[in-house]
Amino acid sequence: MQVFLCNGADKKFKFETSFNSVCYCYDFLRPGLRRLPKKFCKIFLREMESKDDEYWNDSANKSFNFDEDDVAVLEIASNNKRSLFGEDTVSESNYGSSQRELPLQSIISNENLEIILQEQSRHEMTIPKGISLEEEVKLLRKKIQEFNYAPSVASVIRKLILGKSCSLEMFRSMAEKEQLIDEAIASGCGNAILKVTLFLDQTLKKKLFYTLLQTRPEAVHHYVNYLSLRLKVTECTDLLVFLGRHHEASLLQFSIFVCSTSNLDIKRQRLKKIYSDYFSQPGANTFYAQLVINYLNLLEYQTGELHSSGGSSKALAIQDKSVLETLNYVCGKYKWGDTSLQTNDNPFKLAENHQVSQAQFEWVALNERARQQAWLDFDHVFERKAWLNLKQKSFKINIPIDRTILRLHSLNAPDPVLNTFLAKLEDPQRRLALAKKVHSKHGIVDALVLLKDRAELESYQNSLDNGTEERLYAANALKSLNNKWKSDAMKLIK
């Protein structure tokens, strides 16, 4: 047995040229093989060639494998009688026939399969048998160069797209980093863009990093989302301000601080600071500034109602709620018809201060008053003073009349209320169809009169119970329709 002292992988160690030691040490020495003495290489090859070929073909022995760690994973304890893949006595033909074969295209597309195979062939190098020592040294030197020098940008981005672990530390110069981020953006993969952007953030000064992102909005989009999701408000705001996107920075601060706490006092303090820092500055968007002011006023009104009501359940229910929910609360406590009140306790004033549309106001007021069975208050909700005659009032509604009637019917509105809204429909066919849907008998009669359908009106009158107010109303309508028909006939004769 010969013992040599070799300098492999920059570490001095002893090894033996017996067959087992050669097989064991070869993989460890492979990175430093080009530094071994020629004398050792000859002895190494002689030992490899002198062994009987039966050793390699004998299945009783474990075959040589350079990836020693992978082999170790497949080793099974001696006390386990069964093999890893089943009984050893099972033949290959039986095993193959018991499996159900599926076409590979049903699992993965040809394009993706080709990408994966190219990636494996590029980076998982295997040393073929029968090559010369010089060719093997070249292959090993190439492998070492891949570790020591930066790979191509395209190959790195391909790895990131495939979800493989990949180090970006080899890209040191500014030009290489620009190529890296541009290639990631060109790939369209959000994970690759974010991975490269975070690498640039860690390896560049803030000013250089922000300057690089200035012309790359796709990277900014992914980076801002990353920071905002992790509530890194200061970093995200600094970037947006540097890029000149002041409005987005202010709205980001507003949205994050509003959603990050449920404590009204803390929320009000933060909103006041945001308003003074961003929305009150020259050049700030007046629309957004007014929204912040309105929101602050709404929070103050809700807090004031909670204190003034002694902590009532209704006032507690509107804390930190929307302006429409607050409007519903105000409609319930307001004395309709009192126009002297000019504060937020007046629903009309609250809707005006918070830019609530007329249709939204009418829908909230209609539902709240209908639940309270306060049908007479509809006159104050839907009546407006005429322009030419201030003493005269006109009925005006901004929400779809069909939807209004169906909603009132679902809230058990009485027949006179339904007739009031049915009378606002000018199309008699629509009025008749809707009156039948909500079972409004007076509405059906009025629609048939407008259609001048005497036969249908007589049939409907006969279907009503004798002595009821609805039958009497239908009889009077039929009589007036007959008189009108006779009057029209006399005019034609004359």
GULUM-593356 format. One line per 3 residues: number of its first residue (from 1); their letters; for each residue x, y, z of C-alpha. Coordinates in nm, 2 decimals, always signed. Layout:
! residues N
NUM) a) X/Y/Z  ...
! end
This chain:
! residues 494
1) mqv) +0.00/+0.00/+0.00  +0.14/+0.34/-0.11  +0.07/+0.66/+0.07
4) flc) +0.11/+1.00/-0.09  +0.08/+1.36/+0.05  -0.11/+1.57/-0.20
7) nga) -0.22/+1.93/-0.22  -0.59/+1.90/-0.33  -0.85/+2.17/-0.29
10) dkk) -0.60/+2.38/-0.11  -0.58/+2.14/+0.18  -0.29/+1.89/+0.26
13) fkf) -0.40/+1.54/+0.34  -0.29/+1.18/+0.32  -0.46/+0.92/+0.11
16) ets) -0.41/+0.56/+0.01  -0.40/+0.42/-0.34  -0.60/+0.11/-0.25
19) fns) -0.91/+0.07/-0.47  -1.16/+0.17/-0.20  -0.97/+0.48/-0.10
22) vcy) -0.93/+0.59/-0.46  -1.31/+0.56/-0.52  -1.37/+0.75/-0.19
25) cyd) -1.13/+1.03/-0.24  -1.17/+1.09/-0.61  -1.48/+1.30/-0.58
28) flr) -1.32/+1.51/-0.31  -1.00/+1.56/-0.51  -1.18/+1.64/-0.84
31) pgl) -1.19/+2.02/-0.80  -0.81/+2.02/-0.74  -0.71/+1.75/-0.99
34) rrl) -0.52/+1.99/-1.21  -0.28/+2.05/-0.92  -0.19/+1.69/-0.85
37) pkk) +0.16/+1.56/-0.94  +0.19/+1.35/-1.26  +0.33/+1.06/-1.06
40) fck) +0.01/+1.04/-0.86  -0.21/+1.07/-1.16  -0.04/+0.77/-1.32
43) ifl) -0.08/+0.56/-1.01  -0.44/+0.67/-0.98  -0.52/+0.56/-1.34
46) rem) -0.33/+0.23/-1.30  -0.53/+0.14/-1.00  -0.86/+0.22/-1.17
49) esk) -0.77/+0.01/-1.48  -0.63/-0.29/-1.29  -0.96/-0.39/-1.12
52) dde) -1.16/-0.67/-1.27  -1.45/-0.56/-1.48  -1.67/-0.81/-1.29
55) ywn) -1.66/-0.58/-1.00  -1.85/-0.31/-1.19  -2.10/-0.56/-1.35
58) dsa) -2.17/-0.75/-1.03  -2.51/-0.63/-0.88  -2.41/-0.76/-0.54
61) nks) -2.18/-0.47/-0.49  -2.27/-0.11/-0.47  -2.17/+0.07/-0.80
64) fnf) -1.94/+0.37/-0.79  -2.12/+0.70/-0.79  -1.96/+1.04/-0.77
67) ded) -2.26/+1.19/-0.60  -2.19/+1.01/-0.27  -2.46/+1.21/-0.08
70) dva) -2.73/+1.09/-0.33  -2.63/+0.73/-0.28  -2.64/+0.77/+0.10
73) vle) -3.00/+0.87/+0.08  -3.10/+0.54/-0.08  -2.93/+0.32/+0.18
76) ias) -3.17/+0.11/+0.39  -3.11/-0.03/+0.73  -3.00/-0.39/+0.75
79) nnk) -3.30/-0.49/+0.97  -3.55/-0.39/+0.70  -3.63/-0.70/+0.49
82) rsl) -3.80/-0.51/+0.21  -3.62/-0.31/-0.06  -3.70/+0.05/-0.13
85) fge) -3.89/-0.02/-0.45  -4.06/-0.35/-0.35  -3.94/-0.71/-0.33
88) dtv) -3.62/-0.80/-0.51  -3.78/-1.11/-0.66  -4.02/-0.91/-0.88
91) ses) -3.90/-0.91/-1.24  -3.87/-0.60/-1.45  -4.14/-0.72/-1.69
94) nyg) -4.39/-0.78/-1.41  -4.31/-0.44/-1.27  -4.35/-0.27/-1.60
97) ssq) -4.68/-0.44/-1.68  -4.83/-0.35/-1.35  -4.78/+0.02/-1.40
100) rel) -5.02/+0.23/-1.60  -4.83/+0.44/-1.85  -4.93/+0.80/-1.92
103) plq) -4.81/+1.01/-2.21  -4.55/+1.27/-2.10  -4.74/+1.55/-2.29
106) sii) -5.03/+1.51/-2.06  -4.81/+1.61/-1.76  -4.59/+1.88/-1.91
109) sne) -4.57/+2.07/-2.24  -4.29/+2.00/-2.49  -4.17/+2.36/-2.46
112) nle) -4.14/+2.35/-2.08  -3.98/+2.00/-2.10  -3.72/+2.13/-2.34
115) iil) -3.63/+2.42/-2.11  -3.59/+2.19/-1.81  -3.37/+1.95/-2.00
118) qeq) -3.15/+2.22/-2.14  -3.11/+2.36/-1.79  -3.01/+2.02/-1.65
121) srh) -2.77/+1.95/-1.93  -2.61/+2.29/-1.89  -2.55/+2.28/-1.51
124) emt) -2.56/+1.91/-1.41  -2.24/+1.80/-1.57  -2.15/+1.43/-1.59
127) ipk) -1.81/+1.30/-1.68  -1.84/+1.04/-1.96  -1.65/+0.72/-1.95
130) gis) -1.35/+0.66/-2.17  -1.23/+1.02/-2.20  -0.87/+1.11/-2.16
133) lee) -0.72/+1.28/-1.85  -0.67/+1.61/-2.03  -1.04/+1.62/-2.14
136) evk) -1.15/+1.54/-1.79  -0.94/+1.82/-1.65  -1.09/+2.06/-1.90
139) llr) -1.44/+1.97/-1.79  -1.35/+2.01/-1.42  -1.18/+2.35/-1.50
142) kki) -1.50/+2.46/-1.68  -1.70/+2.36/-1.37  -1.47/+2.56/-1.14
145) qef) -1.50/+2.86/-1.37  -1.88/+2.85/-1.35  -1.85/+2.89/-0.97
148) nya) -1.59/+3.16/-0.97  -1.72/+3.38/-1.26  -2.06/+3.53/-1.33
151) psv) -2.28/+3.32/-1.56  -2.48/+3.47/-1.84  -2.76/+3.70/-1.75
154) asv) -3.01/+3.50/-1.95  -2.92/+3.17/-1.77  -2.96/+3.33/-1.43
157) irk) -3.31/+3.48/-1.52  -3.41/+3.14/-1.66  -3.32/+2.99/-1.32
160) lil) -3.53/+3.24/-1.14  -3.82/+3.18/-1.36  -3.80/+2.81/-1.30
163) gks) -3.79/+2.87/-0.92  -3.43/+2.74/-0.88  -3.20/+2.88/-0.61
166) csl) -2.95/+3.11/-0.77  -2.69/+3.35/-0.62  -2.66/+3.70/-0.78
169) emf) -2.35/+3.80/-0.59  -2.13/+3.75/-0.90  -2.28/+4.05/-1.07
172) rsm) -2.08/+4.33/-0.92  -2.05/+4.61/-1.17  -2.32/+4.86/-1.24
175) aek) -2.35/+4.76/-1.60  -2.40/+4.40/-1.51  -2.67/+4.49/-1.26
178) eql) -2.85/+4.70/-1.52  -2.84/+4.41/-1.77  -2.98/+4.18/-1.50
181) ide) -3.28/+4.40/-1.41  -3.35/+4.47/-1.78  -3.35/+4.10/-1.86
184) aia) -3.58/+4.03/-1.56  -3.82/+4.30/-1.68  -3.81/+4.16/-2.04
187) sgc) -3.90/+3.81/-1.91  -4.23/+3.94/-1.76  -4.19/+3.72/-1.45
190) gna) -4.28/+3.91/-1.13  -4.08/+3.69/-0.91  -3.77/+3.74/-1.11
193) ilk) -3.82/+4.11/-1.12  -3.87/+4.13/-0.74  -3.57/+3.90/-0.67
196) vtl) -3.34/+4.12/-0.88  -3.48/+4.44/-0.74  -3.42/+4.33/-0.38
199) fld) -3.07/+4.23/-0.48  -3.01/+4.58/-0.62  -3.15/+4.73/-0.30
202) qtl) -2.90/+4.54/-0.09  -2.59/+4.61/-0.30  -2.64/+4.97/-0.42
205) kkk) -2.66/+5.30/-0.25  -3.01/+5.44/-0.22  -2.95/+5.72/-0.46
208) lfy) -2.81/+5.49/-0.73  -3.08/+5.24/-0.66  -3.36/+5.50/-0.70
211) tll) -3.20/+5.64/-1.01  -3.19/+5.30/-1.17  -3.55/+5.24/-1.09
214) qtr) -3.65/+5.58/-1.23  -3.67/+5.45/-1.59  -3.81/+5.11/-1.50
217) pea) -4.17/+5.14/-1.39  -4.23/+4.77/-1.39  -3.97/+4.72/-1.12
220) vhh) -4.11/+5.01/-0.92  -4.45/+4.86/-0.93  -4.34/+4.52/-0.79
223) yvn) -4.11/+4.69/-0.53  -4.38/+4.93/-0.41  -4.62/+4.64/-0.36
226) yls) -4.36/+4.45/-0.17  -4.29/+4.74/+0.06  -4.66/+4.83/+0.12
229) lrl) -4.76/+4.47/+0.20  -4.49/+4.47/+0.47  -4.60/+4.81/+0.60
232) kvt) -4.26/+4.96/+0.52  -4.42/+5.30/+0.48  -4.11/+5.52/+0.51
235) ect) -3.91/+5.34/+0.25  -4.20/+5.32/+0.01  -4.28/+5.69/+0.06
238) dll) -3.92/+5.80/+0.01  -3.90/+5.61/-0.32  -4.23/+5.76/-0.45
241) vfl) -4.12/+6.11/-0.35  -3.79/+6.07/-0.52  -3.97/+5.96/-0.84
244) grh) -4.19/+6.27/-0.82  -4.51/+6.07/-0.75  -4.62/+6.28/-0.45
247) hea) -4.99/+6.21/-0.48  -4.93/+5.83/-0.47  -4.70/+5.87/-0.17
250) sll) -4.97/+6.07/+0.02  -5.25/+5.83/-0.08  -5.03/+5.54/+0.03
253) qfs) -4.98/+5.70/+0.37  -5.35/+5.77/+0.39  -5.46/+5.41/+0.30
256) ifv) -5.21/+5.23/+0.52  -5.26/+5.45/+0.83  -5.64/+5.43/+0.79
259) cst) -5.64/+5.05/+0.77  -5.37/+4.98/+1.02  -5.56/+5.07/+1.34
262) snl) -5.92/+5.06/+1.47  -5.85/+5.31/+1.74  -6.03/+5.64/+1.64
265) dik) -5.81/+5.87/+1.85  -5.49/+5.72/+1.70  -5.64/+5.73/+1.35
268) rqr) -5.74/+6.09/+1.39  -5.40/+6.19/+1.50  -5.23/+6.02/+1.21
271) lkk) -5.47/+6.17/+0.96  -5.40/+6.52/+1.09  -5.03/+6.46/+1.06
274) iys) -5.07/+6.32/+0.70  -5.28/+6.62/+0.61  -5.02/+6.87/+0.74
277) dyf) -4.73/+6.68/+0.58  -4.87/+6.62/+0.24  -5.22/+6.75/+0.16
280) sqp) -5.18/+7.10/+0.30  -4.86/+7.16/+0.10  -4.85/+7.38/-0.21
283) gan) -4.92/+7.17/-0.52  -5.12/+6.91/-0.34  -5.43/+6.77/-0.50
286) tfy) -5.73/+6.96/-0.37  -5.97/+6.68/-0.44  -5.77/+6.43/-0.22
289) aql) -5.71/+6.70/+0.04  -6.09/+6.76/+0.07  -6.14/+6.39/+0.11
292) vin) -5.90/+6.38/+0.40  -6.08/+6.68/+0.56  -6.42/+6.52/+0.52
295) yln) -6.30/+6.19/+0.67  -6.16/+6.37/+0.97  -6.49/+6.56/+1.01
298) lle) -6.68/+6.23/+0.99  -6.46/+6.07/+1.26  -6.51/+6.37/+1.48
301) yqt) -6.89/+6.37/+1.44  -6.90/+5.99/+1.51  -6.69/+6.04/+1.83
304) gel) -6.90/+6.33/+1.94  -7.23/+6.14/+1.89  -7.09/+5.86/+2.11
307) hss) -7.01/+6.10/+2.39  -7.33/+6.30/+2.36  -7.56/+6.00/+2.36
310) ggs) -7.39/+5.84/+2.66  -7.26/+5.55/+2.47  -7.59/+5.43/+2.31
313) ska) -7.59/+5.12/+2.10  -7.69/+5.31/+1.78  -7.41/+5.56/+1.82
316) lai) -7.16/+5.28/+1.90  -7.27/+5.10/+1.58  -7.15/+5.39/+1.35
319) qdk) -6.80/+5.43/+1.50  -6.55/+5.42/+1.22  -6.82/+5.34/+0.97
322) svl) -6.89/+5.48/+0.62  -7.06/+5.81/+0.55  -7.37/+5.62/+0.42
325) etl) -7.41/+5.42/+0.74  -7.37/+5.75/+0.93  -7.64/+5.91/+0.71
328) nyv) -7.87/+5.62/+0.79  -7.82/+5.69/+1.16  -7.89/+6.07/+1.11
331) cgk) -8.20/+6.00/+0.91  -8.34/+5.80/+1.21  -8.29/+6.08/+1.46
334) ykw) -8.38/+6.38/+1.25  -8.72/+6.55/+1.28  -8.82/+6.57/+0.92
337) gdt) -8.96/+6.90/+0.81  -8.72/+7.11/+1.03  -8.52/+7.31/+0.79
340) slq) -8.36/+7.53/+1.05  -8.09/+7.28/+1.15  -7.77/+7.35/+0.96
343) tnd) -7.53/+7.09/+1.12  -7.45/+6.73/+1.04  -7.75/+6.63/+1.25
346) npf) -7.95/+6.74/+0.94  -7.93/+6.46/+0.68  -7.94/+6.70/+0.39
349) kla) -7.65/+6.90/+0.54  -7.45/+6.58/+0.61  -7.50/+6.46/+0.25
352) enh) -7.40/+6.80/+0.12  -7.08/+6.82/+0.33  -6.96/+6.47/+0.22
355) qvs) -7.06/+6.49/-0.15  -7.32/+6.22/-0.12  -7.51/+6.20/-0.45
358) qaq) -7.89/+6.27/-0.46  -7.96/+5.91/-0.56  -7.76/+5.77/-0.27
361) few) -7.93/+6.01/-0.03  -8.28/+5.91/-0.15  -8.21/+5.54/-0.13
364) val) -8.07/+5.55/+0.23  -8.36/+5.78/+0.35  -8.63/+5.57/+0.17
367) ner) -8.50/+5.24/+0.33  -8.46/+5.40/+0.68  -8.81/+5.57/+0.68
370) arq) -8.98/+5.26/+0.54  -8.83/+5.04/+0.81  -8.97/+5.28/+1.07
373) qaw) -9.31/+5.29/+0.88  -9.28/+5.67/+0.86  -9.45/+5.69/+0.52
376) ldf) -9.55/+6.06/+0.56  -9.18/+6.16/+0.57  -9.15/+6.06/+0.20
379) dhv) -9.30/+6.40/+0.11  -8.99/+6.57/+0.27  -8.75/+6.33/+0.10
382) fer) -8.88/+6.35/-0.26  -9.06/+6.68/-0.28  -8.87/+6.98/-0.41
385) kaw) -8.96/+7.35/-0.43  -9.04/+7.47/-0.78  -8.81/+7.73/-0.93
388) lnl) -9.08/+7.96/-1.06  -9.31/+7.93/-0.76  -9.14/+7.86/-0.43
391) kqk) -9.47/+7.78/-0.26  -9.54/+7.51/-0.50  -9.36/+7.17/-0.46
394) sfk) -9.29/+6.90/-0.72  -9.22/+6.53/-0.68  -8.87/+6.44/-0.80
397) ini) -8.69/+6.11/-0.77  -8.34/+6.02/-0.89  -8.34/+5.65/-0.83
400) pid) -8.51/+5.40/-1.08  -8.89/+5.41/-1.01  -8.93/+5.04/-1.08
403) rti) -8.67/+4.95/-0.82  -8.82/+5.19/-0.57  -9.17/+5.04/-0.60
406) lrl) -9.04/+4.68/-0.57  -8.83/+4.78/-0.26  -9.13/+4.95/-0.10
409) hsl) -9.34/+4.64/-0.16  -9.08/+4.42/+0.00  -9.09/+4.66/+0.30
412) nap) -9.47/+4.61/+0.33  -9.56/+4.96/+0.21  -9.94/+5.03/+0.21
415) dpv) -10.13/+5.05/-0.11  -10.17/+5.44/-0.12  -9.79/+5.47/-0.09
418) lnt) -9.74/+5.23/-0.38  -10.00/+5.41/-0.59  -9.82/+5.74/-0.53
421) fla) -9.50/+5.60/-0.69  -9.69/+5.40/-0.96  -9.85/+5.73/-1.07
424) kle) -9.51/+5.86/-1.16  -9.48/+5.60/-1.44  -9.58/+5.76/-1.77
427) dpq) -9.60/+5.43/-1.97  -9.93/+5.27/-1.89  -9.81/+4.92/-2.00
430) rrl) -9.52/+4.94/-1.76  -9.75/+5.07/-1.49  -9.99/+4.78/-1.54
433) ala) -9.72/+4.52/-1.53  -9.56/+4.66/-1.22  -9.90/+4.71/-1.04
436) kkv) -9.98/+4.34/-1.10  -9.63/+4.24/-0.97  -9.68/+4.43/-0.64
439) hsk) -10.06/+4.34/-0.61  -10.17/+4.71/-0.62  -10.54/+4.69/-0.71
442) hgi) -10.58/+5.07/-0.74  -10.28/+5.08/-0.96  -10.41/+4.81/-1.19
445) vda) -10.74/+5.00/-1.23  -10.57/+5.33/-1.30  -10.34/+5.16/-1.56
448) lvl) -10.65/+5.00/-1.74  -10.82/+5.34/-1.75  -10.52/+5.49/-1.91
451) lkd) -10.51/+5.21/-2.17  -10.89/+5.26/-2.22  -10.94/+4.88/-2.20
454) rae) -11.31/+4.85/-2.10  -11.33/+4.47/-2.14  -11.03/+4.41/-1.93
457) les) -11.15/+4.66/-1.67  -11.49/+4.49/-1.65  -11.33/+4.15/-1.62
460) yqn) -11.10/+4.27/-1.34  -11.40/+4.44/-1.16  -11.59/+4.11/-1.16
463) sld) -11.29/+3.93/-1.01  -11.30/+4.16/-0.70  -11.51/+4.08/-0.40
466) ngt) -11.85/+4.25/-0.37  -11.88/+4.54/-0.12  -11.51/+4.61/-0.11
469) eer) -11.36/+4.95/-0.16  -11.15/+4.82/-0.45  -11.46/+4.69/-0.64
472) lya) -11.63/+5.03/-0.59  -11.32/+5.21/-0.71  -11.31/+4.99/-1.02
475) ana) -11.69/+5.05/-1.09  -11.64/+5.42/-1.07  -11.34/+5.41/-1.30
478) lks) -11.54/+5.20/-1.55  -11.83/+5.45/-1.53  -11.60/+5.74/-1.59
481) lnn) -11.44/+5.56/-1.88  -11.79/+5.49/-2.03  -11.89/+5.86/-2.00
484) kwk) -11.57/+5.97/-2.16  -11.61/+5.72/-2.44  -11.97/+5.86/-2.50
487) sda) -11.84/+6.21/-2.49  -11.57/+6.13/-2.75  -11.83/+5.96/-2.97
490) mkl) -12.06/+6.26/-2.96  -11.77/+6.48/-3.07  -11.70/+6.26/-3.37
493) ik) -12.07/+6.26/-3.47  -12.08/+6.64/-3.46
! end
